[in-house]
Amino acid sequence: MARYRLELGPIPLHHQVYLDLTSALDNEEWRPGDRLPPERELAVRYGCSVITVRHALGELAREQRIERTRGRGTYVLSPRIDRNIAGVMSFAEEMERRGLDPATRLVTSRLEPAGETVAAALDISLDAPVVYLERLRLAAGQPMILEQARLPAQRFPQLLAHDLERHSLYDILAQRYATRVVQARETIEPIVLRAREARLLGLPLRSLALLVSGVALGDDGAPVEVASSYVRGDRTRYYLEREVTRVSWNDQSDPPLVAAAGLGGRGAGPAAGRGGREAGRRRHA
């Protein structure tokens, strides 16, 4: 007997199945890593066809709530974390706000000479000493971001003596070195992880990730850090909120209307012309 009764009406059956499965996932009836029941079993649960269930599972797979693997079945994925690319909160602050216990693990720390790229980015001499920090950022015990940062050692002497696992790097710079990071110039690109980075992030070889690279500037305008962060693509999704405007909107007059050629026709009359103009206006909204 079906556990959930589908109803005939304006909402398609597969979408009703999708909504109930989504609710079940949100309520942790199945948790990340769990295997969902086979399609035929789900069809009995909902009293529908296997095709209807397959369509609903396809929607969940596109949203990356589940992963369907031929021969292995369907497994629940951990939900993605949406992060504002222009946000001002630190990683730890964001994870705490989401109820995910943040942690930092120091992987590597050392002094090394600056290469050409790092020296140019930090505006220091070639081979000048820099502090290299490689840290793994975790949320609820799961690796999320691998950070590799370089800072000028002359500006931040004895930086490696500080606790870089339990304290924020930027807080240390502000409190111990009177340097506040106030601006960052960053780029984001999709990459395929190399073996070492994939292993540290707990991912299979050649997994996809986002590479966030950039330079951080202090309150005196000088560059104080050049960093690259490998962000798990299966757990993180960045978004950007922006204002939308057009140069033409600065003109107080009405925007130009695009003529809908061929819609007026002989004998179509002014109503058809108005409809064509409205269609043109909508296309250029």
C-alpha positions as CSV (number, residue, x, y, z in Angstrom):
1,M,0.0,0.0,0.0
2,A,1.2,3.5,-0.9
3,R,2.5,5.5,2.1
4,Y,1.9,8.8,0.3
5,R,-1.2,9.5,-1.7
6,L,-0.6,11.4,-5.0
7,E,-3.4,13.6,-6.1
8,L,-4.6,14.3,-9.7
9,G,-4.6,18.0,-10.4
10,P,-2.5,20.8,-11.6
11,I,0.7,19.6,-9.8
12,P,2.4,16.9,-11.9
13,L,2.7,13.5,-10.2
14,H,6.5,13.4,-10.5
15,H,6.7,16.9,-8.8
16,Q,4.6,15.7,-5.9
17,V,7.0,12.8,-5.5
18,Y,9.9,15.2,-5.7
19,L,8.4,17.5,-3.0
20,D,7.9,14.6,-0.6
21,L,11.4,13.2,-1.2
22,T,12.8,16.7,-0.6
23,S,10.9,17.0,2.6
24,A,12.2,13.5,3.7
25,L,15.7,14.6,3.0
26,D,15.3,17.9,4.8
27,N,13.9,16.0,7.8
28,E,16.9,13.5,7.6
29,E,14.8,10.4,6.9
30,W,17.8,9.7,4.8
31,R,21.1,11.3,5.8
32,P,24.2,12.1,3.6
33,G,25.8,8.8,2.6
34,D,22.6,6.8,2.9
35,R,21.4,4.8,0.0
36,L,17.8,5.5,-1.1
37,P,15.4,2.6,-1.7
38,P,15.4,1.2,-5.2
39,E,13.1,2.9,-7.8
40,R,10.6,0.1,-7.7
41,E,10.3,0.3,-3.9
42,L,9.8,4.1,-4.1
43,A,7.1,3.5,-6.8
44,V,5.2,1.3,-4.3
45,R,5.7,3.9,-1.6
46,Y,4.0,6.5,-3.8
47,G,1.6,4.2,-5.7
48,C,2.9,5.4,-9.0
49,S,5.0,4.2,-11.9
50,V,8.8,3.7,-11.9
51,I,9.0,6.4,-14.7
52,T,7.3,8.9,-12.4
53,V,9.9,8.1,-9.6
54,R,12.7,8.3,-12.1
55,H,11.6,11.8,-13.2
56,A,11.5,13.0,-9.6
57,L,14.9,11.5,-8.8
58,G,16.3,13.3,-11.9
59,E,15.2,16.6,-10.4
60,L,17.0,15.9,-7.1
61,A,20.1,14.8,-9.0
62,R,20.1,18.1,-11.0
63,E,20.0,19.9,-7.6
64,Q,22.8,17.7,-6.4
65,R,20.8,16.4,-3.5
66,I,21.5,12.8,-4.6
67,E,23.9,10.9,-6.8
68,R,22.8,8.2,-9.1
69,T,25.4,5.6,-10.1
70,R,24.7,2.7,-12.4
71,G,25.1,-0.6,-10.7
72,R,25.4,1.0,-7.2
73,G,22.2,2.8,-6.6
74,T,21.2,6.3,-5.5
75,Y,23.0,8.0,-2.5
76,V,22.2,11.1,-0.5
77,L,24.7,13.9,-0.9
78,S,25.6,16.5,1.7
79,P,23.8,19.7,1.1
80,R,25.8,22.5,-0.5
81,I,26.7,25.6,1.4
82,D,25.8,28.9,-0.4
83,R,28.3,31.6,0.3
84,N,28.2,35.2,-0.8
85,I,31.3,35.9,-2.8
86,A,31.1,39.6,-1.7
87,G,30.3,38.7,1.9
88,V,32.3,40.2,4.8
89,M,31.9,37.4,7.3
90,S,34.9,35.0,7.9
91,F,34.6,31.3,7.2
92,A,34.4,30.5,10.9
93,E,31.6,33.1,11.4
94,E,29.6,31.7,8.4
95,M,29.9,28.1,9.6
96,E,28.9,29.0,13.2
97,R,25.9,30.9,11.8
98,R,24.8,27.7,10.0
99,G,25.3,25.5,13.1
100,L,28.4,23.8,11.6
101,D,31.3,23.7,14.1
102,P,34.3,25.4,12.3
103,A,37.9,24.3,12.8
104,T,41.3,25.0,11.3
105,R,44.1,22.4,10.9
106,L,47.6,23.7,10.2
107,V,49.1,21.5,7.4
108,T,52.3,23.3,6.6
109,S,54.1,26.4,7.9
110,R,57.6,27.6,7.0
111,L,59.7,30.5,5.9
112,E,60.7,30.5,2.2
113,P,62.1,32.9,-0.4
114,A,59.7,34.8,-2.6
115,G,59.5,33.7,-6.2
116,E,58.8,36.2,-9.0
117,T,55.0,35.9,-8.9
118,V,54.8,36.2,-5.1
119,A,57.4,39.0,-5.0
120,A,55.5,41.0,-7.6
121,A,52.1,40.5,-5.9
122,L,53.5,41.5,-2.4
123,D,55.7,44.3,-3.8
124,I,58.8,42.9,-2.2
125,S,62.2,42.0,-3.5
126,L,62.9,38.7,-5.2
127,D,64.0,36.0,-2.7
128,A,62.8,38.1,0.2
129,P,61.6,35.9,3.0
130,V,57.9,35.1,3.2
131,V,55.8,33.2,5.6
132,Y,54.1,30.2,3.9
133,L,50.9,28.9,5.6
134,E,48.8,25.9,4.4
135,R,45.7,25.5,6.4
136,L,42.7,23.2,6.1
137,R,39.3,24.7,7.0
138,L,36.7,22.3,8.3
139,A,33.0,22.5,9.0
140,A,31.4,19.9,11.3
141,G,34.6,17.9,11.0
142,Q,34.6,17.8,7.2
143,P,37.3,19.5,5.1
144,M,35.9,22.3,3.1
145,I,38.7,24.6,2.0
146,L,42.5,24.2,1.6
147,E,44.2,27.6,1.9
148,Q,47.7,28.4,0.8
149,A,48.9,31.8,1.9
150,R,52.1,33.8,1.7
151,L,52.8,36.9,3.8
152,P,56.0,39.2,3.9
153,A,58.1,37.9,6.8
154,Q,59.7,41.3,7.4
155,R,56.4,42.9,8.1
156,F,55.1,40.1,10.3
157,P,58.1,38.8,12.3
158,Q,57.6,35.7,14.5
159,L,54.2,35.1,12.9
160,L,54.7,31.4,13.0
161,A,55.0,31.6,16.8
162,H,51.3,32.4,17.1
163,D,48.5,29.8,17.3
164,L,47.2,29.7,13.7
165,E,44.7,26.9,14.4
166,R,42.7,28.4,17.2
167,H,42.9,32.1,16.2
168,S,42.0,34.0,13.1
169,L,45.0,35.0,11.0
170,Y,43.4,38.4,10.2
171,D,42.7,38.9,13.9
172,I,46.4,38.2,14.7
173,L,47.5,40.6,12.0
174,A,45.2,43.3,13.5
175,Q,46.0,42.8,17.2
176,R,49.7,41.9,17.1
177,Y,50.9,43.8,14.0
178,A,48.5,46.7,13.8
179,T,47.5,45.7,10.3
180,R,43.9,45.4,9.3
181,V,43.0,43.7,6.0
182,V,40.4,45.9,4.4
183,Q,40.3,44.9,0.8
184,A,40.9,41.8,-1.4
185,R,41.2,41.4,-5.2
186,E,40.2,37.8,-6.1
187,T,39.6,35.6,-9.1
188,I,37.5,32.4,-9.2
189,E,38.0,29.6,-11.7
190,P,36.9,25.9,-11.8
191,I,39.8,23.4,-11.7
192,V,40.5,19.7,-11.4
193,L,42.2,18.9,-8.1
194,R,45.7,17.4,-8.2
195,A,46.4,14.3,-6.1
196,R,47.7,16.1,-3.0
197,E,45.0,18.7,-2.8
198,A,42.3,16.1,-3.4
199,R,43.7,13.9,-0.6
200,L,43.8,16.7,1.9
201,L,40.2,17.6,1.1
202,G,39.1,14.0,1.4
203,L,38.0,13.8,-2.3
204,P,38.7,11.3,-5.1
205,L,41.4,12.0,-7.6
206,R,40.5,14.5,-10.3
207,S,37.6,15.9,-8.4
208,L,36.2,19.3,-9.3
209,A,36.9,22.4,-7.1
210,L,36.9,26.1,-7.2
211,L,40.2,27.9,-7.1
212,V,40.0,31.3,-5.4
213,S,43.2,33.3,-5.9
214,G,44.0,36.9,-4.9
215,V,45.8,39.5,-3.0
216,A,44.7,41.1,0.3
217,L,45.5,44.7,1.1
218,G,46.1,46.3,4.5
219,D,44.6,49.6,5.7
220,D,47.7,51.4,4.4
221,G,47.0,50.2,0.9
222,A,50.0,47.8,0.8
223,P,49.6,44.1,-0.2
224,V,49.9,41.9,2.9
225,E,48.9,38.5,1.7
226,V,48.8,36.5,-1.6
227,A,46.7,33.4,-1.3
228,S,45.1,30.5,-3.2
229,S,42.1,28.6,-1.8
230,Y,40.9,25.2,-3.1
231,V,37.2,25.1,-2.4
232,R,35.3,21.8,-2.6
233,G,32.9,22.0,-5.5
234,D,30.6,19.3,-4.2
235,R,29.9,21.2,-1.0
236,T,30.2,24.9,-1.8
237,R,28.3,27.2,-4.2
238,Y,29.1,30.9,-4.5
239,Y,26.5,33.5,-5.4
240,L,26.7,37.3,-6.0
241,E,24.1,39.9,-5.5
242,R,24.4,43.0,-7.7
243,E,22.5,46.0,-8.8
244,V,21.2,46.1,-12.3
245,T,21.1,49.3,-14.4
246,R,21.5,50.5,-17.9
247,V,23.2,53.6,-19.3
248,S,20.0,54.4,-21.3
249,W,18.0,54.5,-18.0
250,N,19.8,57.7,-17.1
251,D,17.8,59.4,-19.8
252,Q,14.4,60.4,-18.3
253,S,12.6,59.9,-21.5
254,D,10.9,56.6,-22.3
255,P,13.2,53.9,-23.6
256,P,13.2,53.3,-27.4
257,L,10.6,50.8,-28.6
258,V,11.7,48.1,-31.0
259,A,9.4,47.7,-34.0
260,A,8.1,44.2,-34.4
261,A,8.6,43.8,-38.1
262,G,6.0,41.7,-39.9
263,L,3.6,41.6,-37.0
264,G,1.5,44.6,-38.0
265,G,0.7,43.2,-41.4
266,R,-1.9,44.7,-43.8
267,G,-5.2,45.1,-42.0
268,A,-3.7,44.2,-38.6
269,G,-4.7,47.6,-37.1
270,P,-3.2,49.6,-34.3
271,A,-3.9,47.0,-31.6
272,A,-1.6,44.5,-33.3
273,G,1.0,47.3,-33.6
274,R,0.8,48.0,-29.9
275,G,1.2,44.3,-29.2
276,G,4.3,44.1,-31.3
277,R,5.8,47.1,-29.5
278,E,5.1,45.4,-26.1
279,A,6.7,42.2,-27.3
280,G,9.8,44.2,-28.3
281,R,9.9,45.9,-24.9
282,R,9.7,42.6,-23.1
283,R,12.5,41.1,-25.1
284,H,14.9,43.9,-24.1
285,A,13.9,44.1,-20.4
